């Protein structure tokens, strides 16, 4: 499930990449410039038994405040 919430008057520039697995909220009046990347998930690099990472995604939400 992709969890991206855009409030009123939000503008997204060209060639942006938004990974909403962990949740993205972009508040009212915010503007993202062209080619912005927002990542909300990654891999666990702190374990030793599987390289370069394990099978679990680490997800954390991102909020861009009111513009």
N, C-alpha and C positions, 0 to 999 in steps of 0.2 A: 504494500500500500504506500503510495506517495502522499505525503502530508505537507502540502505547501499552501499557506494562507496569505493572500494579498489583500491589503486593505485599500480603501478609496485613494485615488490619485497617485497610485504607485506606477512607476515607469521602470521597465526593464530594457536595458540597452541591447544592441545586437550582439550575437555570438556569446551570450551568457550561458553558463551551465549551472543548474540548480539540482543538487542531489538531495531530495527531501526524505530519505529513509528515516532519519532521526527527527524530522520535523523542522520546517522553516516557517517563520512568521515575519512578514515585511509590513511594518506599520504604515499608517496613513502618511502620504506625501513623500515617501522615500523614493530615491532614484538610484538605480544601479547603472554605472557606466558600462560601455561596451566591454565585452570579454571578461566579465567578472565570473569567478568560479566560487561556489559555496558548496562545501562537502559536509555532510552531517553523519557520515559513517566511515569507519576505517577498520583495520584488522588488529588483532592482538599480537604485537611484536615482542612481548615480554616472556613468552614461554620458550622452552628449549626442545620439545619433542617433534615439532613440525617446522620446517623452514620453507619459505621465509615467514609464514604466519599460519595460524590455525584456521578452523572452519567457522568460528563465531565472529559475526560483525559487531563492532562496538558502535552504538548509536547515541548521539547527543543532539538536542535541539539547538537551533540557531535563531536568534531574534534580532532583526534590524529595527532600531527604534524609530520613532516618529520623526519625519523629515522637517 
